[in-house]
């Protein structure tokens, strides 16, 4: 017999062990899609975690593909959960919104060509996945124009396919605790997606989603309730007169309010609603009534003159949306993100003008879907920035209580303050049946992490851990 390549008749056990280790190491490396690795974004500060971005094909036949951005937790990613974040609209970008304006690791700088660190990024607590959904939003696309005519059901089904295909690309994350989060019209997206994932789990003999929780900020849940609450909010915050409020209360029947025909009330109601909006005008940010507004002409002058200080309101960059749009439309940024691979005939924008979204879907009552999710053992958190006049806390709080009554849940945490940092009140919270939580975030906007990043991270971390928000002050955290 000939000698073995290793120099003997039997394999050296140390060499064999090393070979096995090398195979395992290489298999782990290959599990990450190297082609989607974001090496460095233009103007990005140095960080220690990895980022990935690219496309997941949904329907090869029609050429439908969704764009994603994934950022690992800032330390020990495989020991932390995976969280999906979706913005609403319908038709607005989760990457432009959540990832680069709210809870992701970077914000655009005032020069609109570079990034700064978000030190309250949610990737301190979780791996974060952002998806531009449905096709037609941001860099997500289809080669078939009829795919841009969509609605809640198709959007949820596409996201289920996306998640299955994405997890095939990132198999290390299949078994991690999985959380669904979002805001605004994600009050429709997230519950209907969760329902589909639970249905998948019930019928699958193989892989099952390790779904552990649902959390949605300032969500649209029931249009009958949510449509009237903005006017209650504006009146309670001194932004309309008693007389106008009385007219709206008397003349407007929001029980018949629909997305496709929002002005189906009496003429006197329509006149009153129009007057209310005129009073608020273009000089207040309806999504956060505490913030100043960004004037694009002034912003452009500031860019040219490099004098950017005047656009800061309460420590918040109120022109971030303009900066974000300019940054994402830089060719070098799109190249770094592996985005726009088909050369779309329109620029990136936060909210799509390409979609024809089913109007009637906005009328769907989401409470029965949330009830089903909770009955499947999945806890639900609803949180509200208390300075949002678009989907105000009054409507959400009422709907959560209605859901608790329907579930016959008792109050397990009475409505009370919760605290964050140096004994400061961070908001108010109540809990029903140990499964349903409603919390406000003091001083926060419709986009809660944008206006109150530290308090939002605290709330998100408690949600992930299944911990109640602290009901007593601490000197430090």
N, C-alpha and C positions, 0 to 999 in steps of 0.2 A: 504494500500500500504506500502511496505517496504521502509525504508529510503535509500537514495542513498549512494554510497560508500563515497561521499564527505561530508556526514554528514547532508544533507538536501534534500529537495525535488527538488531543482534546482541547476544547476552547479554554483559554485562561479565564477564570471566573471574574477577575477584575476587569478584563477587557470586555467581557460579555456584559457586565453591569454598566460599563461606560457606554457601550453601544446602545443598550436599552434606554439609558438616560438621554442619549443624543436623539434617539427616535422620538421619545416623549417630548423633548424640548422642541424639536423641529415640528412635531404635530401641533404643539401649542402655538408656535409662531404662525404656522400656516392657517390656523383657525381664524386669525384676524385677516380681513381683506386688505392686503397691502395697497391695492390700487385705490382704496378709499381713504387711506391715511392722509390727514391734513398735516403736512410737514410744518408749515408756518404760514399764518395769515399775514398779509401786508400790514405793517405797522403794529404787529402783535407783541405785547410784552412776553417775556420768557416765562413758561409755566412747566410744571412737572408732570402733567397728565396728558394723555393722548386725546386727539380729536379725529373723527372720521366724518366724511360727508360723501354723498353720491346718490345713486338712483337704485330703486328697487322696482323691478318690472311687475306690473299687476296683470296686464293682459297683453301678451306678445302679439296676438292677432290684430288688435286695434292700435297697438303701439302706445298703451297707457303705462305711465311710469311716474312714481312719486319720489320726490327729492327729500332726503333726510339729512340731519346734522346730529351727530352723537358725540357727547363729551363724557369721558370717564370721570368717576369720582376722583377728587383731588388726591386721595390716598387709598390704598388697598381696595381697588374697585370691585374685586370679586367677593369681598366680604360685605358689600353694601348692596342695597336693592337697586332695581331698575325702575325708572319712572318715565312714563310717556307724558308729554305736555302738548296740548292742542289749543291754539287760539280759535276764535269764533268767526264772526262775520254775519252770515256764512260767507266764506271765501277769502279769509284773511290769513296771512302767513304766520305760522308758529315759529319760524326761524327769525323773521324780522321782528315779531312781537316778543314771544317768550325768551328765545335764545339770546337776542342781541339788544333787548330793551328792558327786560324784566329780571329774569332769574338765571340766565346763563353766565358764563365766566367772564364775558367781555361786554363793554359798552363802546359805541363809537365815540371818538374824540371830537372836539369842536372843529377840527380841521377837515372832518369828513373823509380823511384818508388813512386814519390809523385807529387803534383801539386802546382802551384803558381797562384795567382790571376791575371787575365787580367783586369786591371782597365779601359780599353777602350772597354769592352764587349758591344755588341749591346743589351744586355738585360737591359741596362740602358734606352733604348728607346722603347723596344718591348719585348713581349714574343717570344721565339725562338724555332722553331721545326726543327730538323735535321733528315733526313731519309737516311738509306743506301739502295740505289735503283740503279738498279733493283735487284731481287733475285740473289744471288751469290756474291754480294758485301758485304764485311765485314762480319757481323753476319747474314745478311739476307740470306734466303735459300729456297730451294724447295726440296721436296722428290721425284720429278720427273725430271730426268736429262734434258728432252727436254725443260723445263722452262728456262734453262741457255742459250738456243738459242733464242735470243731476239733482239729487235730493238726499235726505237723511239716510234712507235705507241703502242706497248705492254707496254713499260715503262710508257708512259703517262696514259694509261688505268688503269694500276695497281696503279699508284699514285692517280688517282681519287677515286678508291675503297678504298685505304688506308685512304685518307682524310675523306671520308664519315664515315668510321668505327672508325677512330681516334676521330672525333668530336662527335660520339655517346658515346665514352668513356669520353670525356671532353666537355659536353654540354654547360658549361658556356662560351666557346669560340666560339660558333656557330655564334653569332650575332656581334662579334667584327670585326672591319676593318681587312681585310686579305690581306697580301702582299706576292708576290712570288719573291724570290731573289736567286741568285746563281752566278756561274762563269764558264768560259771556255766552256766545252761541255754542260753546263747548258744553253748555248745559243740555244741549241736544246731542252733540257728537259723543260725549263720554258715556252717558248712561246707555245709549243704544249700542255703542261698541261693547261695553261691559256685558250687556245682555247677550250679544252674539258670541262673545268669548265663553260665557258660561254655557251657552247652548253647545258650542264646540266641545267643551269639556265633558258635557253630559253624553255626547255621542262618540267621542274619540276613544279608540282602543289603544292609541299610542300617546303622543305628546299631549299634555294638558297645560294650559296657561296657569301659572302659579299666582293668580290674581289675589291680592291681599287688601285692596282698598281703593276707594274712589273719593276724590276731593275736587270740588269745582268752586271757582271764585266768581262772585257777582253773576250767577248763571240765569239765563232765560229758561224757566221751568214751566210756566203756565202763563200764556199771553193775557188771559182775562185778568189775572192778578197783577202781572208785571207791567201792563200797559198804563194803568192808572197811577201807579206809585210814583213815577217821576214828578207829577204835579203836586202830589202830597209832599214830596221831598222839597221841591222848590218853594212851596208856601212855608213849610216849617223852618226853612233856612232864610226866610226874609227876602226871597227873590221874586215874590209876587204878592199882590195885595189880598186882603181878606175878601174884597168884593169879587175879584177874579176867581179866587179859589172857590167861593160859594157858587159862582156861575158854573164852573166845571163840575163841582159836586152834584149840582142840581140837574144840569142839562146833558151830561155825558154818561152813557151806559157802556162801560168797558167790557161788560159780559159779552157783547156782540163784536168786540174789536178783533179784526183779523189782519194778518200780514198783507194779504193781497188786496184788501179794501179797508185801509185803516180809517178812512174818513166816512164811515157809514152812519155817523150820528147826526143829530140835528144841526142845522146851520149855525144856531147859536153856540152849540158845543164846538164846532169847527172853528168859529171865529174866536172863541175863548182860548182854545189850544194854540191857535196861531199867534194870538196876542201874547200868551205866556212865553212862547219861543222867541218872539220879537223882543220882549223885555230882557230875557237872558242874553239874546243877541250873540254876536261873534266875539265878545270881549271877555267871556268866561269859558273855561274848559268844562263842558258838560260832564266829561268823564272824571274830573276832579275839580270841584268848584273852588278849592283853595288855590289852585295853580294859576299863574299868569298864562297867557297864550303866546305862541311863537308867531311873529309876523315874518313871512317868508322874505319880503323885500329887505327887512332889516337884517335878517339872518345872512342873506347873500352879501350884503355890504360888509357885515362882520367878517365873513370868510375872506373877502378881498383885503380888508384892512387888518385882519388877524387880531381884532379886538372882540373877544368873545364873552366878556364878563357880564354884559347886560342881559344875557338870556338865561341866567340862573335864577330860579324862583324857589325859595325855601330849600336851597341846596340841591334842587333837581334841575337837570338840563331839559328845559321845556322845548328845545329845538332838536331833540334827539331823533325824532321821526324824519326830519329833513336830512340830518347827518347820515342816518341809516340808509336812506334811499340812495344818496350819492355814493356811499361806500360800496353798497352791493352792486351798483352799476359800473364799478371800475372793472375793466377786463382782467386785471391781475388778481382781483379778489375772486371773481368767478372761476378763474383758472385754478387758484389755490383750493377752492371748495369743490372742484370737479363738477361745477354747475353749468347749466345752460349748454348741455352737450349737443343740442340740435340747432342752436342759433335761433332762438325764438324771435319772432318778428315784432316784439314789443319789449320795453324795458322791464326790469324787476320793479314791482310795486307792492306795497304792504297789503292792499286788498284788491282782488281781481276784478277787472272789467270784462274778462273773457267768459265768466260763468253765466249760465242761465239756471239759477237755482230755483227749485220748486217752492213757490211762495207759500202754498198751503201747509208745508211742513212746519213752518214756524208756529202754527196753531196747535201742534200736537201737545197734549198734556203729558209731561214727562214724569209726573208723580207715580203713576202705576208702574213705570219702568224702574224707578228708584225703589219702590216697594218690593218688586221682584228680586232686585239685586240684594237688598238687605235680607230678604227671606232665604237667600242662598248663602247667608253667613258672611257677606262682604260689608264691612262698615263704610258709611258714607259721611263725609264732612262737607258742609256748605259754608263758605266763608264770604264775607262782604266787606269791602272797603267802605267806610261810612261817609265818604265825601263824594260818592258816585251818584249822579242824578239820572243816569241812563237806565241802570237796573239797580235801583236803590235797595238798601237792606230791609226796608219795611215790607216789600213784597216777598222777598226771600224768606224772611223770618216767619211771616204768616204761612207761607207754603210749607215750610219745614214743620211747623206746628200741626198743620192739617195732615201731613204725612204721618207724623207721630200718632195722631189721634186715630188715623185709619189702621195703623199697625197695632193700636191699643198699647202703645209704649207709655210707661210712666216716666216722669222727670227723674233722671238720675243725678243731674247736676243743675240746680236752680240757676236761673239767669243771673249772672254776676260778673264782676270784673275779672280779667286775667292780666298778668303782669309780665313785664320784660325789662330787664336792665334798670338798676338803680331805683327800684321801687316805683317805676312809672307804669301807669295803666296802659296796656297795649290794646285793649278792646274789651268786649263783653262776650260771654259764652254760655251756652246751655246745652245739655245732653239729654237724649231720650233713649231709654232701654239699652244703654251701653253700646248702641250700634249707630246712632244718628246724632251728629253734632252740628250745631249752628254757632258760628263765631264771627264777630266783627273785628276788624282791624282798625284801630283808632288812627285817624289822619290819613288813611289810605284811599287810593283812587279805585276806579273800575279795574285798572290794572294794578292789583295790590302790591306785587313785588317792586313795581316801578316807583311808587311813592313812599313805601315803607319797607325797604329791603331787609332790614334787620328783624323787624317784627314778623315779616312774611317767612323768613327762614326759620325762625323759632316755631311758628305755627306748623310749617311743613315738616320739620324734624319731629315734632310731637305726633303729628299724624302718622308718619312712617313707623314710629316706635309704638304706636297704640297707647300713648300716654295722654292723660288729661293736661290741659293748659294750666299753669300754676295759678291758684286762686289766692295767693298771698305774696306780698312783695319780698324781694331779696335785695340785699345790698349790692351784690354783684353776681355775675353768672360765669 
